């Protein structure tokens, strides 16, 4: 019956007008424990469900009962047992309202929580949950159960009544709606009994079998999780696969359940979301969610007590129920705040060390708990104590990394589903194209893009002159242009720093001749090598040449044209005033961030400036030099490829340090020859045709940066605001004035 789609079903839970019927007792005592309402045989058709052999009715406007025909019931009457009559508050001879009930789609129960009691008190029985659950599924198959409903049944010669505490439909989120669903072969039944009921329930976990989760299958997208299906599969295999099987299976295998997992990765990638949804999907108690810093206390011993209190419920359950205890999930957000490596903090109190010790003893100590799953989350796995990460503790360590293109598409779909359903999304919005454009965006950043796009759409409907003006909801449309504007507004933390790259080539890129073109083409070949190579995950290239020869502009152009997701430039200008150790930390961070991307480029601009090189002495930073040497030779993690481009005007100095040897290849970026300079001037179009040759002749052996400076001086020095006319091509630079400026530059 799982996943059955009912013919003639509707969103409404009832169908047809209510019928008034006279209450009678059930025809015979043996039928009183069937939970069926009996009517005159010809009356059954009034409650039949089209397309099925079932007949269901809402009796007394609340509980749904199966309807069956019986010759002992007169026409227009309905036979109800004593429990039914008590619930609907009707005696025999009274009139009750009866309405045909048509089940909606996807109505099967995933979970049914029942409270057991004897009809007659004073007895003592031990009940096997597995056997009873199997019999109730068979006896009440296709019957509808509603939270609060009481049902009488017979089991092994005794009469019992169960009360429905909880009824969870497959795939249905918790809501304020009435909890109601239909029993199927796959419904997981949990039994409870009060201490004074005389009923002892055994093998509750045996009955669970594969029902540790609330539903049989997981639609991660419906849970708001996008792009993490592979990670979830890994978590399920490592942490939950063993718990799906009955305890006797795992004991025969001789294995212990995983007690802890660690989700780590960049900020905003969905670690907290994943942990919360895992907690929601489990059949056990609601998870305890703890923010790491909240555990800390200024009072001696209070912090350790806070940690012990988190495990108190699990300890009580294990003490009283043993193996029958349910699973307790404890989620630690920002676990690095309290579980730093022991001895690494110098606060004098030793509190952090005590917390680590307390956690270790609870998870894997002498009196270790078996009914706990600890989920930790952090952006800084490197800060955690090693003892916490070994098998038996937080042994399942899953990196929640930046989503790929398919993952980004899923995330965008999740965040735009509602606006699409309500016709607020314009037809021109192409989520596939947006997913392709948003390389290295985290899930949180993609959500930010959607929010930003919506703000553009809403702003069009508002008038700053009159904010009280009524808004036309029908005209709100989020367009593709809104999303494209949002991409400029929301910059990914692990993306390409386009602004910094563009600053390295303020004058753009022009054709500087065959020598410069050759170097660019060779550098782009290295980019292609990084894209496809399996044998060389790290490729490095050093661009050396005179100051101003265009090395930085060339490196930036290669970074932009590569279309890599992560391109960052490390330059001395961003580190002014920092200490040597701080500079090292910044350089290391850029490389560590690059390792999170599948393809990345790191540009080390003006390496001699980064090394604080001074010719007099000579002087340089050995700490930064050694850091750079290590990073230039360290391979990125498996599956990640990187290109490092360095630029320098002091190649002799770098050779003396051995840094040149750390680069895979070195290219010399030359100054301009006369022919190269003429090509540049032709493209700039600022000289009269007769003056170009003589202007270029004077520029032999001129760095490209100086050429641009010279042209800028010559243009700005013209009389009467002619600069704009020159740049527009209407006027030309006076050659005499040009040579005067040239004399100033080379003087």
C-alpha positions in Angstrom: 0.0 0.0 0.0 3.0 2.3 0.3 2.9 5.3 -1.9 -0.7 4.5 -3.1 -2.4 7.2 -5.1 -6.2 7.1 -4.4 -8.6 7.4 -7.4 -11.1 10.2 -7.0 -9.0 11.6 -4.1 -9.1 15.3 -3.3 -7.4 17.7 -0.9 -10.6 17.6 1.2 -10.7 14.9 3.8 -14.4 14.3 3.4 -16.8 14.1 0.5 -20.6 14.3 0.2 -23.2 15.7 2.6 -23.4 14.4 6.2 -25.9 11.6 6.9 -27.8 11.3 10.3 -27.7 7.7 11.5 -29.1 6.1 14.7 -26.5 4.5 17.0 -26.7 0.8 17.8 -24.2 -1.6 19.5 -21.9 -3.8 17.4 -23.7 -6.9 16.2 -21.6 -9.3 18.3 -18.9 -9.2 21.0 -16.2 -10.6 18.7 -16.8 -7.6 16.3 -16.2 -5.1 19.1 -12.4 -5.3 18.7 -12.3 -4.7 14.9 -12.5 -0.9 15.1 -15.2 -1.2 12.3 -18.5 0.6 12.2 -21.3 -1.7 10.9 -24.3 -0.5 8.7 -27.1 -2.1 6.7 -25.5 -3.8 3.7 -27.2 -1.4 1.1 -26.0 1.6 3.1 -22.3 0.7 2.5 -22.4 2.2 -1.0 -22.9 5.6 0.5 -19.4 5.5 2.0 -17.5 3.7 -0.8 -14.3 5.3 -2.1 -14.3 5.4 -5.9 -11.6 3.2 -7.5 -11.0 1.1 -4.4 -12.7 -1.6 -2.3 -12.7 0.5 0.8 -15.5 2.4 2.5 -14.6 5.0 5.1 -16.6 7.5 7.1 -16.0 10.4 9.5 -18.2 9.6 12.6 -19.1 12.4 14.9 -17.1 14.9 12.8 -13.7 13.6 14.1 -12.6 10.0 14.0 -12.5 8.0 10.7 -13.8 4.4 10.8 -14.0 1.7 8.2 -17.6 0.9 7.2 -18.8 -2.7 6.7 -22.2 -4.2 6.0 -24.1 -6.5 8.5 -27.5 -8.0 8.2 -28.2 -7.5 12.0 -28.0 -3.6 11.6 -31.3 -2.0 10.4 -31.3 0.4 7.5 -30.3 4.0 8.6 -28.5 2.7 11.7 -24.8 2.4 12.5 -23.2 -0.2 14.9 -20.5 1.3 17.2 -18.6 -0.5 20.0 -18.4 0.9 23.5 -15.1 2.8 22.9 -16.6 4.4 19.8 -19.7 5.5 21.6 -17.7 7.0 24.5 -15.6 9.0 22.1 -18.5 10.4 20.1 -20.5 10.9 23.3 -23.5 9.0 22.0 -25.7 6.2 23.5 -27.6 3.6 21.6 -30.7 5.2 20.1 -29.0 8.6 19.7 -28.4 10.2 16.3 -24.9 10.8 15.0 -23.5 12.6 11.9 -21.7 10.3 9.5 -19.9 11.6 6.4 -18.0 9.7 3.6 -14.2 10.2 4.0 -12.0 10.2 0.9 -8.2 9.9 1.8 -6.0 12.6 0.2 -2.9 11.6 -1.8 0.2 10.4 0.1 -1.8 9.5 3.2 0.3 6.5 4.5 1.5 6.6 8.0 5.3 6.5 8.5 5.1 6.5 12.3 2.4 5.6 14.8 3.0 6.2 18.5 0.5 4.2 20.7 -0.1 4.2 24.5 -1.2 0.8 25.7 -3.5 -0.2 28.6 -5.7 -3.1 29.7 -9.5 -2.8 29.3 -9.7 -4.3 32.8 -7.0 -3.2 35.2 -5.0 -5.4 37.6 -3.2 -7.6 35.1 0.5 -8.0 34.3 1.8 -8.9 30.9 5.1 -8.7 29.0 4.5 -7.6 25.3 6.9 -8.2 22.5 6.8 -4.9 20.5 7.9 -6.6 17.3 5.2 -9.2 17.3 2.4 -6.9 18.4 3.4 -4.3 15.8 3.3 -6.9 13.1 -0.2 -8.1 14.2 -1.6 -4.6 14.5 -0.4 -3.7 11.0 -2.1 -6.7 9.6 -5.3 -6.3 11.7 -5.8 -2.6 11.0 -4.3 -2.4 7.5 -5.8 0.6 5.5 -7.6 1.9 8.6 -7.2 5.6 9.4 -5.8 6.6 12.7 -6.1 10.1 14.2 -4.1 11.6 17.1 -6.2 11.2 20.3 -8.2 8.2 19.0 -8.8 5.2 21.2 -9.1 1.7 19.7 -10.0 -1.6 21.4 -8.3 -4.8 20.3 -7.7 -8.4 21.4 -4.2 -9.8 21.8 -3.3 -13.3 23.2 -6.7 -13.6 25.0 -6.5 -10.2 26.6 -8.5 -7.1 25.7 -6.5 -3.9 25.3 -7.1 -0.3 24.3 -4.5 1.9 22.6 -4.5 5.7 22.4 -2.9 7.3 19.4 -0.3 9.8 20.7 1.3 10.6 17.4 0.5 9.9 13.7 3.1 11.1 11.2 2.5 10.8 7.5 5.4 9.9 5.2 7.3 13.0 4.1 5.0 15.4 5.9 6.5 18.2 8.0 5.1 18.9 11.4 2.2 21.4 11.3 -0.8 22.6 13.2 -3.0 20.4 11.1 -4.8 17.3 12.5 -2.4 14.4 12.8 -4.0 11.6 10.8 -3.0 8.9 8.3 -3.6 5.4 7.1 -1.8 2.3 8.4 0.3 0.5 5.7 2.6 -2.5 5.7 5.5 -0.1 6.3 4.1 1.9 9.2 6.6 1.9 12.1 4.7 1.5 15.4 6.2 2.6 18.7 4.5 1.4 21.9 4.4 3.1 25.3 2.9 2.1 28.6 2.7 3.8 32.0 4.5 2.2 34.9 1.2 1.4 36.7 -0.5 -0.2 33.6 0.9 -3.6 34.3 2.3 -3.8 30.8 6.1 -4.3 30.2 7.2 -3.7 26.6 10.2 -5.5 25.3 12.1 -5.6 22.0 11.1 -2.1 21.1 14.4 -1.5 19.3 14.0 -4.9 17.6 10.7 -3.7 16.3 12.3 -0.6 14.9 14.3 -2.5 12.4 14.8 -0.1 9.5 12.6 2.6 11.1 15.1 4.7 12.9 14.1 7.4 10.4 10.6 8.9 10.2 10.3 8.2 6.5 11.4 5.5 4.1 13.1 7.8 1.6 14.7 11.2 1.7 14.0 14.1 -0.6 16.8 16.4 0.4 15.4 19.2 -1.7 12.1 19.1 0.2 14.3 19.4 3.4 15.9 22.5 2.0 19.3 20.8 1.4 20.8 21.4 -2.0 24.0 20.0 -3.5 24.9 17.7 -0.7 23.5 14.4 -1.8 27.0 12.7 -1.9 27.9 14.0 1.5 24.5 12.8 3.0 25.1 9.4 1.5 28.5 9.3 3.1 27.0 10.3 6.5 24.3 7.7 6.2 26.7 4.9 5.4 29.1 5.7 8.2 26.8 6.9 11.0 23.4 5.3 10.4 23.6 2.2 8.3 24.5 0.1 11.4 21.6 1.6 13.4 19.1 0.6 10.7 19.6 -3.1 11.5 18.2 -4.7 14.6 20.6 -4.9 17.6 21.1 -8.7 17.3 22.6 -8.2 13.8 25.1 -5.6 14.9 26.1 -7.7 17.9 26.7 -10.7 15.6 28.9 -8.5 13.4 30.8 -7.5 16.5 30.6 -3.7 15.7 29.7 -0.7 17.7 27.6 2.2 16.5 29.2 5.4 15.5 28.8 7.9 18.4 30.0 11.1 16.8 30.5 12.9 13.5 32.2 16.1 12.5 30.9 18.3 9.7 33.6 20.8 8.6 34.2 23.2 5.7 34.0 26.8 4.7 31.4 29.1 6.2 27.9 29.1 4.6 28.1 25.7 3.0 25.2 24.1 4.9 26.8 22.4 7.9 24.3 23.6 10.5 21.4 23.0 8.1 22.6 19.5 7.4 22.9 18.7 11.2 19.5 20.2 12.0 17.8 18.2 9.3 19.5 15.0 10.3 18.1 15.6 13.8 14.6 16.2 12.4 14.6 13.0 10.2 15.3 10.7 13.2 12.5 9.0 15.1 14.1 9.7 18.4 13.8 12.7 20.7 14.3 16.2 19.2 18.0 17.0 19.1 19.7 19.2 21.6 21.3 22.1 19.8 24.2 23.8 21.6 26.3 26.7 20.4 29.9 26.1 21.6 30.4 29.4 23.4 27.2 29.0 25.4 28.7 26.1 27.3 31.4 28.3 28.8 31.0 29.7 32.2 33.1 32.0 34.4 32.5 29.9 37.5 34.9 27.1 38.4 33.4 23.7 37.5 30.2 25.2 36.0 31.4 24.6 32.4 32.1 20.9 33.0 28.6 20.6 34.7 27.0 22.2 31.6 28.6 19.5 29.5 27.4 16.7 31.9 23.9 18.1 31.8 23.7 17.7 28.0 24.2 13.9 28.5 21.9 13.5 31.6 18.8 12.4 29.7 20.8 9.9 27.7 22.4 8.5 30.8 19.0 8.1 32.6 17.6 6.3 29.5 20.5 3.9 29.3 20.4 3.2 33.0 16.6 2.4 33.0 16.1 1.0 29.5 19.5 -0.4 28.5 19.5 -1.4 24.9 15.9 -0.4 24.5 16.9 3.3 24.9 16.2 5.6 22.1 18.8 7.6 20.2 19.8 11.0 21.7 21.3 13.5 19.3 23.4 16.4 20.6 24.5 19.0 18.0 27.5 21.2 18.8 27.7 24.3 16.6 31.1 26.0 16.5 32.6 23.1 18.4 36.1 24.6 17.9 35.2 27.3 20.5 35.3 24.8 23.3 37.3 21.8 22.0 40.6 23.4 21.1 43.8 21.3 21.4 44.6 20.7 25.0 47.5 22.9 26.1 47.0 25.4 23.2 45.1 28.0 25.3 46.9 30.0 27.9 44.0 31.4 30.0 45.4 29.9 33.2 42.1 28.2 34.1 42.4 25.0 32.0 38.7 25.2 31.3 39.0 24.2 27.6 41.1 21.2 28.5 38.5 20.1 31.1 35.7 20.4 28.5 37.6 18.1 26.1 38.3 15.6 28.8 34.6 15.7 29.9 33.4 15.1 26.3 35.9 12.2 25.8 34.8 10.4 28.9 31.1 10.7 28.0 31.5 9.5 24.4 34.2 6.9 24.8 35.1 6.6 28.5 34.9 3.7 31.0 31.1 4.3 31.3 30.6 5.3 27.7 27.1 6.0 26.4 25.8 3.9 23.5 22.6 5.8 22.9 24.2 9.1 21.9 25.1 10.6 18.5 27.2 13.8 18.8 27.3 16.0 15.8 30.0 18.7 15.8 30.4 21.5 13.3 33.3 23.8 12.6 35.1 26.0 10.1 38.4 25.3 11.8 39.0 21.6 12.0 42.7 22.3 12.5 42.0 23.8 16.0 40.3 20.7 17.4 42.0 18.3 19.8 43.3 15.2 18.0 42.0 12.9 20.6 38.5 14.0 19.7 38.9 13.0 16.1 40.0 9.4 16.5 37.8 6.4 15.9 35.3 5.9 18.7 34.7 9.6 19.1 34.1 12.1 16.2 35.2 9.4 13.8 33.0 10.3 10.8 34.5 13.5 9.4 32.7 14.8 6.3 33.8 17.9 4.5 30.8 20.1 3.4 32.5 21.9 0.6 31.4 24.5 -1.9 28.6 23.2 -4.2 29.3 22.3 -7.8 27.1 23.6 -10.7 24.4 21.0 -10.2 24.4 21.7 -6.4 24.1 25.4 -7.0 21.2 24.8 -9.3 19.4 22.8 -6.6 20.0 25.5 -4.0 18.7 28.2 -6.3 15.6 26.1 -7.0 15.0 25.7 -3.3 15.2 29.4 -2.7 13.0 30.4 -5.7 10.4 27.6 -5.4 7.8 29.8 -3.6 8.2 32.8 -5.9 7.8 30.5 -8.9 4.7 28.9 -7.4 3.2 32.3 -6.8 4.1 33.7 -10.3 6.6 36.2 -8.9 9.5 34.8 -11.0 9.8 36.3 -14.5 9.9 33.8 -17.5 13.3 35.1 -18.5 15.0 33.9 -15.3 17.4 31.0 -16.3 18.5 29.3 -13.1 20.8 27.0 -15.1 22.7 30.0 -16.4 22.9 31.5 -12.9 24.2 28.3 -11.5 27.0 28.4 -14.2 27.8 32.0 -13.4 28.0 31.5 -9.6 31.3 29.6 -9.4 32.5 29.1 -5.8 29.4 30.6 -4.2 28.4 29.0 -1.0 24.8 28.0 -0.2 24.5 31.1 2.1 25.9 33.4 -0.6 23.4 32.0 -3.1 20.6 32.7 -0.7 22.0 36.2 -0.5 21.9 36.5 -4.3 18.2 35.6 -4.3 17.4 38.1 -1.5 19.3 40.8 -3.3 17.5 40.1 -6.6 14.1 40.2 -4.8 15.1 43.6 -3.2 15.6 45.0 -6.8 12.2 43.7 -7.8 10.4 45.1 -4.7 12.2 48.5 -5.0 10.7 49.0 -8.4 7.2 48.9 -6.8 8.0 51.5 -4.2 8.1 55.3 -4.5 10.4 57.1 -2.1 8.2 60.2 -2.5 5.2 58.3 -1.1 5.9 55.1 0.8 2.2 54.8 1.7 1.3 54.3 -1.9 -0.5 51.0 -2.4 1.6 48.2 -3.9 0.3 46.2 -6.8 1.3 42.6 -5.9 0.4 41.3 -9.3 3.1 43.4 -10.9 6.0 42.1 -8.7 8.3 40.2 -11.0 11.9 39.1 -10.2 13.8 39.2 -13.5 17.0 37.9 -14.9 18.5 41.4 -14.8 17.7 41.5 -11.0 19.7 38.4 -10.5 22.6 39.7 -12.6 22.7 42.9 -10.6 22.7 40.8 -7.4 25.8 38.9 -8.6 27.7 42.2 -8.7 26.4 42.9 -5.2 27.1 39.5 -3.5 30.8 38.7 -3.9 31.8 35.1 -3.0 34.4 34.8 -0.3 36.1 32.1 -2.3 35.7 33.6 -5.7 37.8 35.6 -8.1 38.9 39.0 -6.8 38.0 40.7 -10.1 38.3 44.3 -8.8 41.9 43.7 -7.6 42.7 42.0 -10.9 41.3 44.8 -13.0 43.3 47.4 -10.9 46.5 45.6 -12.2 45.6 46.5 -15.8 43.9 49.9 -15.6 44.7 50.7 -19.2 43.4 47.3 -20.4 45.4 45.0 -22.6 46.8 46.1 -26.0 48.8 44.2 -28.6 52.4 44.8 -27.6 54.0 42.6 -30.3 54.9 39.0 -30.8 57.2 38.6 -27.7 54.4 39.6 -25.3 51.8 37.6 -27.2 54.0 34.5 -27.0 54.3 34.8 -23.2 50.5 35.2 -22.9 49.9 32.2 -25.1 52.3 30.1 -23.1 50.7 31.1 -19.8 47.3 30.2 -21.2 48.7 26.8 -22.1 49.6 26.4 -18.5 46.0 27.2 -17.6 44.8 24.5 -19.9 47.3 22.1 -18.4 46.0 22.8 -14.9 42.4 22.2 -16.1 43.0 18.7 -17.6 46.2 17.4 -15.9 46.0 14.5 -13.5 49.7 14.2 -13.0 50.6 17.8 -12.1 48.1 19.3 -9.7 50.4 22.3 -9.0 51.9 24.3 -11.8 53.9 27.6 -11.2 55.1 30.3 -13.5 57.5 33.2 -12.8 57.2 36.4 -14.9 60.4 38.4 -14.5 61.4 41.6 -16.2 62.2 45.3 -15.7 59.9 47.4 -13.6 56.8 48.6 -15.5 57.1 46.0 -18.3 53.6 44.8 -17.8 54.2 41.6 -15.7 51.3 42.3 -13.2 48.9 43.2 -16.0 49.8 40.0 -17.9 49.3 37.9 -14.8 46.0 39.6 -14.1 44.8 39.0 -17.7 45.7 35.3 -17.5 43.7 35.1 -14.2 40.7 36.8 -15.7 40.8 34.9 -19.0 41.2 31.5 -17.3 37.6 31.7 -16.1 38.7 29.8 -12.9 36.4 30.0 -9.9 39.1 31.2 -7.5 41.6 33.8 -8.6 43.4 35.9 -5.9 46.3 38.3 -6.0 48.7 38.6 -3.1 50.5 42.0 -3.2 52.5 44.1 -0.7 50.0 47.0 -0.9 47.4 44.9 1.0 49.9 44.2 3.8 51.1 47.6 4.7 52.0 47.8 8.4 51.6 44.1 9.1 54.2 42.1 11.0 56.1 39.3 9.4 54.0 36.6 11.1 50.7 38.4 10.1 51.9 38.6 6.5 52.7 34.9 6.6 49.3 34.1 8.0 47.6 36.1 5.2 49.6 34.4 2.5 48.9 31.0 3.9 45.2 31.8 4.2 45.0 32.7 0.5 46.5 29.3 -0.4 44.3 27.4 2.1 41.2 29.1 0.6 42.5 28.2 -2.9 42.6 24.5 -1.8 38.8 24.5 -1.3 38.3 25.2 -5.0 38.7 22.6 -7.8 40.6 25.1 -10.0 42.4 28.1 -8.6 45.1 30.7 -9.5 47.2 32.6 -7.0 49.2 35.5 -8.2 52.2 36.5 -6.1 52.8 40.1 -7.3 56.2 41.8 -6.8 57.6 39.0 -4.8 60.6 41.0 -3.7 58.3 43.5 -2.1 56.5 40.7 -0.3 59.8 39.5 1.0 60.6 43.1 2.2 63.8 43.1 0.1 66.2 46.0 0.5 69.3 46.1 -1.7 71.4 47.9 1.0 72.5 45.3 3.4 70.9 43.2 1.7 67.9 42.6 3.9 64.8 40.4 3.5 62.3 38.4 5.6 63.5 34.9 6.0 60.2 33.8 7.6 58.2 35.0 4.6 60.8 33.5 2.2 60.5 30.0 3.8 56.7 30.2 3.9 56.6 31.0 0.2 59.1 28.2 -0.6 56.9 25.7 1.2 53.7 26.9 -0.4 55.3 26.9 -3.9 56.2 23.2 -3.5 53.1 21.9 -1.5 50.6 20.0 -3.6 46.9 20.9 -3.2 44.5 18.3 -1.8 43.5 15.4 -4.1 41.1 16.5 -6.8 42.2 20.2 -6.6 44.5 21.8 -9.2 46.3 25.1 -8.8 48.4 27.6 -10.9 50.7 30.0 -9.1 51.9 33.0 -11.1 54.7 35.1 -9.6 56.1 38.5 -10.8 59.4 40.1 -10.0 61.8 42.8 -11.1 64.6 41.4 -9.0 65.2 38.0 -10.6 68.8 37.9 -9.4 67.8 38.3 -5.8 65.2 35.5 -6.1 67.8 33.3 -7.6 70.1 33.8 -4.7 67.3 32.7 -2.4 66.5 29.6 -4.5 63.0 30.8 -5.1 63.3 30.8 -8.9 64.0 27.1 -8.7 60.6 26.6 -6.9 58.8 27.8 -10.0 58.1 25.3 -12.8 59.0 27.8 -15.6 60.2 31.4 -15.9 59.4 33.8 -18.7 61.2 37.1 -19.3 58.8 40.0 -20.0 60.7 42.5 -22.1 60.5 46.3 -22.6 59.1 47.6 -25.9 61.1 47.8 -29.1 60.3 50.5 -31.6 58.0 48.1 -33.7 56.2 47.1 -30.5 55.7 50.8 -29.4 54.4 51.7 -32.9 51.7 48.9 -32.5 50.7 50.3 -29.2 50.5 53.9 -30.5 48.5 52.8 -33.5 45.9 51.2 -31.2 45.8 54.3 -29.0 45.3 56.6 -32.0 46.5 59.8 -30.3 49.1 60.9 -33.0 48.7 62.2 -36.5 49.6 59.6 -39.1 52.8 61.4 -40.0 54.0 61.7 -36.4 53.5 58.0 -35.3 56.9 56.7 -36.7 59.0 59.5 -35.1 57.0 59.1 -31.8 57.6 55.4 -31.8 61.3 55.7 -32.7 61.9 57.6 -29.4 60.3 54.8 -27.4 62.8 52.0 -28.1 63.5 50.0 -24.9 60.6 51.7 -23.1 58.5 49.8 -20.5 54.8 49.7 -21.3 53.9 51.4 -18.0 56.1 54.4 -18.8 54.7 54.6 -22.3 51.2 55.0 -20.9 52.5 57.6 -18.4 54.2 59.6 -21.2 51.0 59.6 -23.3 48.9 60.7 -20.3 51.3 63.6 -19.7 51.3 64.6 -23.3 47.5 64.5 -23.5 46.9 66.4 -20.3 49.5 69.1 -21.2 47.6 70.2 -24.3 46.1 73.6 -24.2 42.5 74.5 -23.8 41.0 71.3 -22.5 41.9 69.3 -25.6 42.3 66.0 -23.7 38.8 64.9 -24.2 39.0 65.7 -27.9 42.2 63.7 -28.2 40.8 60.6 -26.5 37.7 60.8 -28.8 39.9 60.9 -31.9 38.9 64.5 -32.9 42.3 66.0 -32.0 45.9 64.7 -32.0 48.9 65.2 -29.7 51.3 67.9 -30.7 54.6 66.1 -31.5 56.8 68.9 -30.2 54.9 68.9 -26.9 55.3 65.1 -26.8 59.1 65.2 -27.1 59.2 67.8 -24.3 57.3 65.4 -22.0 59.6 62.5 -23.1 62.6 64.6 -22.0 61.0 65.0 -18.6 60.5 61.2 -18.2 64.0 60.1 -19.3 65.8 62.9 -17.6 
